[in-house]
Amino acid sequence: MDAIDLQIIRELQADGRLSNQELADRVRLSPSPCLRRVRRLEEAGLIRGYTAMVDQSAFGLPITVFVRIRLERHTGDAVRVFEEHVARIEHIQDCYLMAGSSDYLLRVVIESLEAYEALVRHRIHAIPGIASIESSFAFGSVKQSRVYPAPARSVRPS
């Protein structure tokens, strides 16, 4: 990945609906080489897809909860079972394997406190092997970026 590839990726992260012509203009390439680079980035798996950014509250899911999970045991089976259950719960948007006092950090979006209580009682508590669940409710968002910072080590001068 060179500096132009990085610029292409950043422009598409900021606005995935750019036409190839608009993208080419922004990265100072002609359209054909720009399209070839985009296709190469897609084939290499750097660009995995395109999506719409939707307003969470307007969509009807105004509450964001960060949930720290600690497992009772860290056997292969316990981890696999937990991760399989989490993958099936659509309100869990992100699940991170953590170092430190918690084993996992989940980001949950949900419509109400009552709905969150039901999710915890009926879906999360039902997952075998959980030792503790700790929830923190976000009451605002200061920054949400979808554009990654430039990784200094991986960009070659063009």
Phi, psi and omega in degrees: 000126178254184184297326179290317177301316179299317180295319177301312180300313181296320178295318180289328175294322180287326181205094182288353180264007178301138172287162178301322179296314179297317179297314180301318179298318183292327182259006176061049174233162170281159187302319183297308177297327178296313180297320178299318179295318178299314180298320179295319178295324176292314181296327179282350179087003176290320172258111185265346181165183181227146183212163175267138174271120187248139177292117186300314181292314180298330179287343178105014178235070189284348186256131174246130180235133173258125188240121176263128182242135172241132179271153176292316182227156182245036178286161178303318180294317181297317180295314181300314181298314180300310184295325176295318178296314181301319181299336182268355182261107188291336178290340176278110183275324181221146175220119181247135171280127190245157166258148180114207187284338177253150178272326182223149171237123180250146169247120183246136170245138188206163187276334183199168176295322178297319179293323178294317177302316179296320178300314180294312184295319189258336183248311184284314177299336181284349179283123180293146170090008179275128178270322180206153178229127178230125185250140173231128182263129176279131177253008175181166178237125180270323182206135172223110181247141175250001181255117181290149172290157181291126176281104188304325184287337189255002182255122177267146173297142181270000000 
